[in-house]
Amino acid sequence: MSTVQVLLFSVLRQRIGEGSLVLDLETPATGADLLDHLEAQYPIVGEYRPVLRLAVNQEYVPETVTLADGDEVALITPVSGG
């Protein structure tokens, strides 16, 4: 079992109502496994999944990354502005 902290920003933070979550995942777990887990609990994640970027310990990574116990995972959604 791995425990990871998930940081939420912008629309996900607003829609889920939390700035961060702590998740326990079966090991080995990938970024895709984490997103599957979140999507099951919070369907809004599925709406943004095609455009979500993952950052693990402040580095952008693909969904195939293997997560380790204690990792910090940020879910980055696109932002607009001018």
Sequence and secondary structure as in RCSB ss.txt:
>XXXX:A:sequence
MSTVQVLLFSVLRQRIGEGSLVLDLETPATGADLLDHLEAQYPIVGEYRPVLRLAVNQEYVPETVTLADGDEVAL
ITPVSGG
>XXXX:A:secstr
 EEEEEEE HHHHHHHT SEEEEEE SSEEHHHHHHHHHHH THHHHHGGG EEEETTEEE TT EE TT EEEE
E      
